[in-house]
Amino acid sequence: MRARDENKEIAIREKAIEMIVHEGFDGLSMHKLAKAANISVSTIYIYFKNREDLVNQLYIVASEIFIQESLKDFDPEMDFEAGLWLQWNNRCRYITKYPLHHHFSEQFRNSPLIKNQQGKQDAKFRSVMQQFVKHAIAKKQVVDLPPEIFWAIAYGPFYTLVKFHMDNATMSGKPFSLSEQTMRQTFQLVMKSLRPS
């Protein structure tokens, strides 16, 4: 049995993520991946049992990176406004630094594959975010809303701006690049709608 090479494993993962982002899950085959990564098909099987294992491992790694980046310097007991602004900045940095991982995670989240993959790291992240919101509600820093409405207001505008930024254009086709000023202005409107009256 051949020895594992961490650099080769990373290269396989990155090439697979790139292929999935550009061609979808159906566009990923072990043969195409091997050719794109300039390795033999048998090399892939040193690191991954099969295609499903590869895709699930990709999601785990992408999730771990997202969680690590988004929780950087974050404390669930922070002041709500400061904590949410930090979340926006951390997530923006993550998406800018790992655009393919972000696109891959979005594709994975919106596919039937997600039903098989609810990792411990996802549960931990959700728990931290829930603690953050509960703490803010208890301190009367934010209105108590159903989670879906809260998420739509707190993060929906952010992810819309990020999508425009990634597309380099607005919905009307005008060129767009996300600036801190635009992000701050949007954030202030979000905070206005989340603060108790």
N, C-alpha and C positions, 0 to 999 in steps of 0.2 A: 504494500500500500504506500502511495506517495505521501510525502509530508505536506502538511498544510502551509500555505504561504499567505500571511495576513494581507500583504499588498495585492496579491492576486484576487483574494476574496473581496476586498474593497473594490477593485477594478470591475469584477463581475457584477457586484451590486450596483455600482454607479452606472455601468453600461445598461443593465436591466432596467433601472429607473428611467434612464434616458429613452430607451426603446418604448417603455410603457407610456410615457408622457407623449411621445410623438406618434405612436402607432396603436395605442390602447392595449388592453390586456390580451385581446385576441391576436395582436401582432407579435406577441412574445412567444417564441419557440426556443428550445434549447439549442437547436442547430443555428438559428439566426443569431442568437446571443453569442454562441461560441465564435461564429464568424466575425461578428462585430467587435468582440473582445480579443480577437486574434489568439484564441486558445482552442484546444480540442474539446469536443462535447464531454468526453470522459472527465476532464478537469473540473467541469461544473459540478459533477456528481461527487466530487471529493468534499465539497462544501454544502451541497444541498441535496436532499433526498429525491426531490422531483420538482416540477414546475410550481405546484401549490405551496410546497415548503419554501421555495425561493421567494414567491410573492409574499407569503406571510412573514418571512424573515425581513424582507424589505420594509414592510409596514412597521414591524417592531423597531427596526433601526431608525426609520424616519420619525416615528413617534418619540423615541428616546431623545433624538436630537431636538425636535420641536419642544418637548417638555423641558429639557435642559436649558435651551435658549430662552423660552418664555418665562421660566421661573428664576432667571438670573436676577439677583438682588431683590427678589420679591418675597414679601412676608404677608400671609393671609390676614394679619392683624393691622396692616397698614391703614392709614387714612384712605377712604374709598377713592377720592379724586386722584391722589398721588399713585395709588396702586393701579387704578385703571389706566392712567396715563403711562405708567411703566409697562403695563401689559401691551398697550398699543405700540410703544416704542420697541419692546422686546420682540413682539411678533413681526413688526416691520423689518427689524434687523434680520430676523430668522428668514423671512421670505426673500429679502434681498440677497442674503448670503447663500441660501439653499433654494433657489427658485424651482429646480426640478423636483426636489423633495416635497416642496409645497404642492406643486401640481400633482405629483404622484399620490400624495396623501388625500387630496381632494377627490381624485379619481377613485381611490380605494374606498373612501368614506361613502361615495355615492354608488357603490357597486354591491351586488349580493355577497361578495367576499367578506365584507365587514361583519356579517352575522357570525362568522367563524372565528373572528379575531377581536376579542375584548380583553386585552392584556391587563396585567396588574398595573403597569405604568399608566394606562389610561384611567383606571379607577383611582389611582393616587392623585393624578392631575385633577380629575373631576372633584375629588374630595377637597383639595386645596382651594379650588375656585369656589366651591360651595361654602367653605369656611369663610372665605373672603367676603362673599355677599352676605352671609348670615351675620357676620361681625358688623358690617356696614349698616345693615337693617337695624340691628340692636342699638347701634350708636346714632340711629336716625340720620344717617348720612345719605341714604338712598331709599326710595319708595319700595315697598314689598310688592313684587310683581310675580306672576307665574314665570318659571324659568325661560320658557320660549319667548315671551314678550321681553323679558329682561335682556336675553341674548340678542334679540333682533335690534333692540335700541342701543345696547352697549357696544356691540361688535359689528352689526350689520353695516353701518356707515363706513367703518374702518375697512372692512373687507371689500366694499364697493370701490372705495378709493384705491385700494391695493390692486384690484382687478384693472381699473383704468390705467394705473401706473404700469402694470405688467404688460398690458396691451398697447401702451404708449398712446392711448386715445380714449376719449370719452365715448358715450353711447352715440353721440351725434357725429363722431369721427374727428373731432378737434384733437390736435396733439395735447397730450397731458403727461405731466411728470409731477409726482407727489412731492410737495415741499413741506417743510416743517410748519410754515405759516398756514397752509391749507389744512394740514392735519390738526393743528392747534385750534383753528376756527371751527372745524367740524367737531372736535372733541368738546369744545365749550358748549355747542348746541346739544350734544348728547348729554352732557352733565346737567344742562338746564332742564332737560326732560326727565332725568332720573332723580333729581333732588326733590325731597319732600316740599310741598308748598308751604 
